[in-house]
């Protein structure tokens, strides 16, 4: 399986931007613009996904919707509660493994530090890998059999700036 991991775009400030809770924080206008450019780069890279799983938090869901719309994958978009901040990596992996059919190409959209921790878990087992997935950053892992622990290789990690150059 090719596992792609995308961090949500720039979001409104947690305090005073009209959001009643962290889960309601939306992308800023700049965040939406940058994610559209990143989605355009993903299209130029000819990326496609059998399934897009996103955190139900507004900023991640908006990010996933922009990407899915640009890649014509809205029917493959689903929310997964295990992608919320503080969600369980073990339960996320179990939910993916419980799917009726294993996707060949899967995009996860969520939050830091959970996404970097997931990459570390899947590539080094002990979280010994230290990385910082920027807002709008995208990683690709190749996975033999998805399981909790070392089961993947990090193929590449792109910053948002690198992706915006690819359009």
N, C-alpha and C positions, 0 to 999 in steps of 0.2 A: 504494500500500500504506500502511496505517496501521501504524506501527511503535511499539510500546509497550516501554518499558524500565523494569524494576523492580529496585531493589536489594534484596538479601536483608534479612531482619529482624535484630534484635539477636541476637548469637551469644555462645556461651561464650567466656571469656577464652582466649587462645592458650596460656597457661601454667597448668598445674595444675587444669584443669577435667575431667581425665580423657581429653581428646582426645589421641590418640597422634601426630597430625599436624594441620597446618592444614586439610587436606581433610576431616578427620573432625570438625571443630568443628560442633556442632549449634546450633539456636536455643535460647535460654533460654526458660523458661516465659513470661516477659514478652514475649519476641520472638514466640512462637507466638500469644499473646493479641492482640498488636498487629497481626500479619499477618492474623489472622482478622477483625479489625475493618476493616482495609484492604480485604480481599477482599469484605467485606460492602458497603463503599462502592463498590467496583468493580462489584458486582452492581447497586447502586442507580443507578449511572451507566449501566447497561445495556451494559457492555463485554462483548464476546465476542471470541474469538480462534479463527482457523482452526488455529493451531499455537502451542504454548508450548515454547520452547527454554530449557533451563536448564543452568547449570554443574552438573557432577556432584558438586561439593563439597557436603557434607551440609547446610550452612546454606542454600545457594541452592536445593538440591533440595527441602528441607522447605518453604521459602517457596513455591516453584512448586507443590508438591503441595497445600498449603493453598488457594492461589488456584484451582487447577484443580478441586479437589473442590468448593469453594464455587460455582464457575461451571459445574459439571458438564462439565468438559473433560478428565478424566483420560485419555481415549483420545487426546487431542491433545498429550500431554506427552512430550517427548523430551529426553534429555541431549545436550549439544553440548560437546565438549572445548575448543573455541575460546573458550568463555565463562569458563574458569578464570582465576584471577589470572595475569596475564602472557600470556594467550592472544593470538593474532594476530587483529587486526581484519580484515585482508585475507582470512585463511583463513575467518573467520566469515562474511564477506560472500560469499565464493565458495561456502561450504557452503549458504547460504540460496539463492543463485542456482542451485545445482545440484539443488534440490528438484524433484520431478516436476511439481508445479504451484505457482505463486507464490501464497502466502497473501495474502488481501486485508487481513487483520488478524493481526499477529504480535506475540507477547509474548516478550521476552528477559528472563531473570532471571539476575543475576550479581553482580559485585563492583566496588568502587571500587579504584583510580581508572579502571579500564578502561571502565566504562560512561559516565562523564562524558567521557572521551577519545573514545569512539565517537560520542557526541552531537556533540562539537566537530568531529570529522572530517567527519561527514555533513552538518553545517550550515554549516561555515565553511572546510572543506578544509585549513586550516593549523593547526587546533587553537587558533585565536585566541580561541575562546569559552571563558571560564572559568566553571565552575559546580561545585557540590558537591551531588551526589545523596545525600540523607540515607538512612539505613537505612530501608527501606520506602517510599522516595520513588518516584514514578512520573512518567515523561515520555512525551509523545506526539509523534511526528514524522510528518509526511506525506512520503511518498517517491514520486517519479515512477518512476524506474528505479533500483534499488539498485545502487550502485557504490562503489568506494573513492574517497572524496573528496566534495566538495559535491554532494549530490543530494537534500537533505531540508530541510524547514522545521520548526523547533520550534514546535509548536502550543500546548503547555502543559507546565508542570512543577509537580507538586503535592508538597508536603511530606507526611510521614506525618500530621502534626497536622491539616492541611487535609482529608486524606482521612477521617480518623476523625470529623470533624465532619459528614460527608456522610451518615452512616448514617441 
